[in-house]
Amino acid sequence: MSKFKIPTKAEVSEKNQKIFDQLEKGLGFVPNLYAYYAKSENALGDYLEFSNRKSTLSKKEKEVINLVVSEYNGCYYCQSAHTVIAGLNGFSSDEILKVRQGEAPFDNRLNALAKFTLDTVSSKGKVNEQQRDAFLAAGFNEANLIDVAMAIGEKTISNLVHNLIDFEIDFPAAPKLEEAIA
C-alpha cells in the first residue's frame, strides 16, 4: 500500500476540481491515477490533453500499445485499466493476454503493431530494420510510426507515475500474466 495519499476533490485546485467534475460525468468516477495527477496544478489537464490528442491510430490500435507498454513497464494499475478498456473496444480476454505478451496472432496488422511496440520500448526506439519493415508492410505508414511513439510516451508517463507511487488500483484487477499463461 502506498504511503502517498490520493487527493479528494476538495483537496485539489479549483481548476482540477472542474476536471474532476468532467471525469465524474464522463466516467462515473475519477480514477486514482487522474486524481493523483491533480496534486500538480497542470499535470492532470496536460496529461488528459496529451492522451486524448488526435491520432492516426484507431482506438483498438492504441489499446494494443497501452497493453504492451504497461506490461513491459510492469504497471499493474495500467494493465488493469487497459484490460477493461480493451474489452470495451472488442478484444476478448484471450486476445488481451496475447497482446500483453507483445503479440496479436489473431490479426496480422495488430500483430505487427504489438511486436513493433514491444521492440520499440525494449530497444529504446532502436528497432531492428526487419521489425520496422514488418510494421510498414502491415499497412502502417510514417505518420503512424510517429503516433506509436507518441502513444508509447503517453503511456510511459502514467506507468511511471503509478510505479513511483503504487496507489490502489480502482479497476477490476487484470489477471497476472505469468499466472494466466501458466
Beta strands, then each sheet from edge to edge (+ up, - down):
end
